[in-house]
Structure formats: C-alpha cells, structure tokens
C-alpha cells in the first residue's frame, strides 16, 4: 500500500481548524438567536416545544469540546501519517522552508480568527468558547509544535523499518 503524507498535512490541519473555529463562532452566535425567535412565535406557546428548544440550546455549549476532539484527532492523524513517510534526511532543509511558509500562513489564520472573534457581534460568543479561542490565538505555536513533531517522525526513524512492524 502506498501511504503518503507530508508537510501539506499540516496545512490541511491549519485550514480545517480555522474553518471549524469560524463555523463554531457563527453557529454559536446564530443558533441561540433562532431558538429565541422560535420561542416568541406560536411554537413558544407549547411547553413541550419550549422544553425541546431549551435542550437544543445546550448543544451550543458543547461546541468547545467538539472542537477540541476535532483538533486532537487531526493532530494525531498528521503525526501518524508523518510516521509512514519514507524520506531522506537530505530533504530536511526543504521541510524547514516549507514549515516556515506554513508558519506565515498560521500568522495570517490567527489574525483572521482574531478579526472574527473581536467583532462586536461575535465577541461574546468567542469568550464562551475558551478552548477554541486559546488554540486559535496560539495557532503559530501549535503549527510549530506539530511541524517539529512531524519532522522528527519523518526524519528520525531508523532506515529499513519505515512504517512496518518489527
């Protein structure tokens, strides 16, 4: 089986994390407003409907945990694919240059998230999602950490046992 992976996996991780965080911010802001408007309609006169809407409002509070699970899962996936890459140590400078470019992208992504979370309409929602906010405001360090771990897994393997059982 030809399993491939590279520094591009870290780029996918950064894009997925940024997209998921912005999605969580927007849905976390809009969903409670929608349910509040539904409660003021004729549906709000039914106590069973109001109870159902109240129970679905708690879903928004779980978004932070869902984001953490997605982040950890994607990070582990990047590290696993990095282990299966058969690469020559001569490519270390190329990997470092590519990681530097990804760090520049992480700075841009961090600023994009900061712009979204600093918006007056989304600031309160961003404040309630502490894990998401922490990871995205420290995205450069996350990219460096995962990139260095990935580089270690790619290049520090003994030759001849690459991705295979012993």
C-alpha positions, 0 to 999 in steps of 0.5 A, spaced: 500 500 500 502 506 498 501 511 504 503 518 503 503 524 507 507 530 508 508 537 510 501 539 506 498 535 512 499 540 516 496 545 512 490 541 511 490 541 519 491 549 519 485 550 514 480 545 517 481 548 524 480 555 522 474 553 518 471 549 524 473 555 529 469 560 524 463 555 523 463 554 531 463 562 532 457 563 527 453 557 529 454 559 536 452 566 535 446 564 530 443 558 533 441 561 540 438 567 536 433 562 532 431 558 538 429 565 541 425 567 535 422 560 535 420 561 542 416 568 541 412 565 535 406 560 536 411 554 537 413 558 544 406 557 546 407 549 547 411 547 553 413 541 550 416 545 544 419 550 549 422 544 553 425 541 546 428 548 544 431 549 551 435 542 550 437 544 543 440 550 546 445 546 550 448 543 544 451 550 543 455 549 549 458 543 547 461 546 541 468 547 545 469 540 546 467 538 539 472 542 537 477 540 541 476 532 539 476 535 532 483 538 533 486 532 537 484 527 532 487 531 526 493 532 530 494 525 531 492 523 524 498 528 521 503 525 526 501 518 524 501 519 517 508 523 518 510 516 521 509 512 514 513 517 510 519 514 507 524 520 506 531 522 506 534 526 511 537 530 505 530 533 504 530 536 511 532 543 509 526 543 504 521 541 510 524 547 514 522 552 508 516 549 507 514 549 515 516 556 515 511 558 509 506 554 513 508 558 519 506 565 515 500 562 513 498 560 521 500 568 522 495 570 517 489 564 520 490 567 527 489 574 525 483 572 521 480 568 527 482 574 531 478 579 526 472 574 527 472 573 534 473 581 536 467 583 532 462 586 536 457 581 534 461 575 535 465 577 541 461 574 546 460 568 543 468 567 542 469 568 550 464 562 551 468 558 547 475 558 551 478 552 548 477 554 541 479 561 542 486 559 546 488 554 540 486 559 535 490 565 538 496 560 539 495 557 532 503 559 530 505 555 536 501 549 535 503 549 527 510 549 530 509 544 535 506 539 530 511 541 524 517 539 529 513 533 531 512 531 524 519 532 522 522 528 527 517 522 525 519 523 518 526 524 519 528 520 525 526 513 524 531 508 523 532 506 515 529 499 513 523 499 518 519 505 515 512 504 517 512 496 518 512 492 524 518 489 527 
